[in-house]
Amino acid sequence: MIKKKLTKLVGLKKEQFDAFIANGQIQVQSAKLIPTLKTGDEMALTSIFLSSMRLINEFRQGIFRDIKLSNSGKLYYYTEVVFPEIESSRVDGMVVNVTSGTIKEVAFFEMKSKNNGIDSAQVESYIAIAKKLGVGTMVTVSNEFVSNPSNSPINIRVPKSITMYHLSWTYILTKGHLLLFKNENNIKDVDQVEIMREVLSYLESPISGVLGFMQMKPGWKETFECVKANKKMRLSDPYVEEAVVSWHEEEKDMAL
């Protein structure tokens, strides 16, 4: 049997997508709420985060609003995604939205934990894959803070066909906690409430890899020394930008 070449995801029939998985042209794992992975591992975080969106309606709606994904249709959540014929890089997570049997939207997720920052080269390789397959959304998640989800902790060129978003783990934790307070956005299903509590308990554990804002970037100290010495600085100086970004991150952390 001649294998069909994988050239796109968006616009593909779900049965064709499943066939590509069956013959190894797409390699994935289904996201699990209780993954059989090492506690604190980035893939464990990815699996738990994606599964919590799958299982908790209001949590999913909130995150999807941030990254401009549709909440309608049938949603599928995958981890450890590889497209061997295109690139050997492993995409941490993927959400697939299927409507009337056809894939309408796909989002890639790149996850980092602990003090690991988003890697520009890594994200660029994922964006190259996304461009080849017609994927329109790239989401990064780490302990780094941004002013809003449409900003990014890295500075790379992104094709017009792809929109990139960033979420900090503290931001995700905050959204989860807000759903448990008494307000109009409460989780309605009592079982989903308990799932949300368990997920938040894991994310807040010291061994999960989720951290708040821990330290300023190196440019903060250099900027401080320049101010102290009354040295002239330019807006284009990289250390000035790092200092400003660090301050915005600290503000965001305090606000959350």
C-alpha positions in Angstrom: 0.0 0.0 0.0 1.4 3.4 -1.0 1.6 5.9 1.8 0.0 9.3 1.3 2.3 12.2 1.9 1.4 14.4 4.9 1.2 18.0 3.7 -1.3 19.6 6.0 -3.3 19.2 9.2 -5.9 21.9 9.0 -8.4 20.7 6.3 -7.6 17.1 6.8 -10.4 14.6 7.5 -10.1 13.1 11.0 -10.1 9.6 9.6 -7.1 10.6 7.4 -5.4 12.0 10.5 -6.0 8.7 12.3 -4.6 6.8 9.3 -1.4 8.9 9.4 -1.0 8.0 13.1 -1.6 4.4 12.4 1.1 4.2 9.8 3.6 6.3 11.9 3.7 9.4 9.8 2.3 11.2 12.9 3.5 10.0 16.3 1.5 11.1 19.3 0.5 10.2 22.8 -2.9 11.0 24.2 -2.8 13.6 27.1 -3.4 12.0 30.5 -4.5 13.6 33.7 -2.4 11.1 35.6 0.6 10.5 33.3 3.1 7.7 34.0 6.0 10.1 33.9 8.4 11.5 36.5 6.8 14.1 38.8 8.0 17.5 37.7 8.9 16.4 34.2 7.9 18.9 31.5 6.0 16.3 29.7 4.1 15.4 32.9 3.1 19.1 33.2 2.1 19.2 29.5 -0.1 16.1 29.9 -1.8 17.4 33.1 -2.4 20.9 31.7 -3.9 19.6 28.4 -6.0 17.0 30.2 -7.3 19.6 32.7 -8.5 21.7 29.7 -10.1 18.5 28.3 -12.0 17.7 31.5 -12.8 21.2 33.0 -15.2 23.1 30.7 -14.8 26.6 32.3 -11.0 26.3 32.5 -10.8 25.3 28.9 -13.0 28.2 27.9 -10.8 30.7 29.7 -7.5 29.4 28.2 -9.0 29.2 24.7 -10.2 32.8 24.9 -6.6 33.8 25.7 -5.2 32.0 22.7 -8.1 32.7 20.4 -9.1 29.0 19.9 -12.7 27.9 19.2 -14.3 25.9 22.0 -16.9 24.3 19.6 -16.4 21.1 17.7 -14.7 17.9 19.0 -11.4 18.5 20.7 -8.4 16.1 20.9 -5.4 16.6 23.1 -2.0 15.0 22.3 1.6 15.1 23.8 5.0 14.2 22.4 4.0 15.0 18.8 6.5 14.1 16.0 6.1 14.4 12.2 9.1 12.2 11.1 8.9 13.0 7.4 9.0 16.7 8.1 11.2 17.2 11.1 12.6 15.1 14.0 11.8 17.8 16.6 9.2 16.7 19.1 6.3 19.2 19.8 5.4 19.0 23.5 1.6 19.3 23.0 -1.1 19.7 20.3 -4.8 20.5 20.4 -6.8 19.5 17.4 -10.3 20.9 16.8 -12.6 18.7 14.5 -15.9 20.0 13.1 -18.1 17.9 10.8 -15.3 15.3 10.5 -12.7 17.8 9.3 -9.8 19.4 11.3 -10.6 23.1 11.5 -7.9 24.3 14.0 -4.6 23.1 15.4 -2.5 24.6 18.1 1.1 23.6 19.0 2.3 23.9 22.6 5.9 24.3 23.8 6.2 23.8 27.6 9.1 24.7 30.0 9.3 24.3 33.8 11.6 25.3 36.6 14.2 27.9 35.5 14.1 26.7 31.9 13.3 29.6 29.6 11.6 29.4 26.2 14.3 28.5 23.6 14.2 30.6 20.4 15.7 28.0 18.2 13.4 25.3 19.4 10.3 27.5 18.9 11.5 28.5 15.4 11.8 24.8 14.5 8.2 24.2 15.7 7.0 27.3 13.7 8.6 25.8 10.6 6.7 22.6 11.1 3.5 24.6 11.8 3.9 26.6 8.5 4.4 23.4 6.5 1.2 21.8 8.0 -1.0 24.9 8.0 -1.1 25.1 11.8 -2.2 28.6 12.8 -1.4 28.8 16.6 1.8 28.4 18.6 1.6 28.6 22.4 4.5 28.7 24.7 4.2 28.1 28.5 6.9 28.7 31.1 7.7 30.4 34.4 8.5 33.6 32.4 6.0 36.4 32.6 4.5 38.7 29.9 2.1 41.6 30.1 -0.5 39.7 28.2 -0.8 36.4 26.3 -0.2 38.0 22.9 3.4 39.0 24.0 6.3 36.6 24.1 9.5 36.3 26.2 11.5 35.7 23.0 12.0 37.8 20.0 11.7 35.8 16.8 10.1 36.3 13.4 6.7 34.7 13.1 5.0 34.2 9.7 1.8 36.1 9.2 -0.1 32.8 8.9 0.8 31.9 12.6 -0.2 33.6 15.8 2.0 33.1 18.8 0.9 33.3 22.5 2.6 32.9 25.8 1.2 31.9 29.2 3.1 31.8 32.5 2.4 29.0 34.9 1.4 31.6 37.6 -1.1 33.0 35.1 -2.6 29.5 34.6 -2.7 28.9 38.3 -4.4 32.2 38.9 -7.1 31.4 36.3 -7.7 28.1 38.0 -8.0 29.6 41.4 -10.4 32.3 40.2 -12.8 29.6 39.0 -13.0 28.3 42.5 -14.1 31.6 44.1 -17.7 32.5 44.3 -18.4 34.5 41.1 -20.3 34.2 37.8 -17.5 32.2 36.3 -17.6 29.3 38.8 -17.1 25.7 37.6 -20.7 24.3 37.5 -20.0 20.6 37.6 -19.0 19.4 41.1 -16.7 16.7 39.8 -14.9 19.2 37.6 -14.4 21.4 40.7 -12.6 18.5 42.4 -10.5 17.9 39.3 -9.5 21.6 39.3 -8.6 21.5 42.9 -6.4 18.4 42.4 -4.7 20.0 39.3 -3.9 23.2 41.3 -2.6 21.1 44.2 -0.1 19.4 41.8 0.9 22.7 40.1 1.5 24.3 43.5 3.7 21.5 44.8 7.4 22.4 45.1 8.3 19.4 42.9 6.0 20.2 40.0 8.5 22.6 38.4 6.1 25.6 38.6 7.7 28.7 40.0 6.7 32.3 40.5 9.0 35.2 39.5 12.4 34.3 40.9 15.0 36.8 39.6 15.7 39.7 37.3 17.4 39.2 34.0 21.2 39.9 33.8 20.5 43.3 32.2 18.8 44.5 35.4 22.2 44.6 37.3 24.0 46.3 34.4 21.3 49.0 34.1 21.5 49.6 37.8 25.3 50.0 37.6 24.9 52.5 34.7 22.3 54.5 36.7 24.5 54.5 39.8 27.5 55.7 37.7 25.4 58.3 35.9 26.4 56.6 32.6 24.5 57.5 29.5 22.3 54.7 28.2 20.4 54.1 24.9 17.0 52.6 24.4 18.6 50.2 21.9 21.0 48.8 24.5 20.1 45.1 25.1 20.6 45.4 28.9 18.1 48.3 29.0 15.5 46.1 27.3 16.2 43.2 29.7 15.8 45.6 32.7 12.4 46.8 31.4 11.2 43.3 30.7 12.3 42.2 34.2 10.3 45.0 35.8 7.2 44.1 33.7 7.6 40.5 34.8 7.8 41.5 38.4 4.7 43.7 38.1 2.8 40.9 36.4 3.8 38.4 39.1 2.6 40.8 41.8 -0.6 41.5 40.0 -1.4 37.8 39.7 
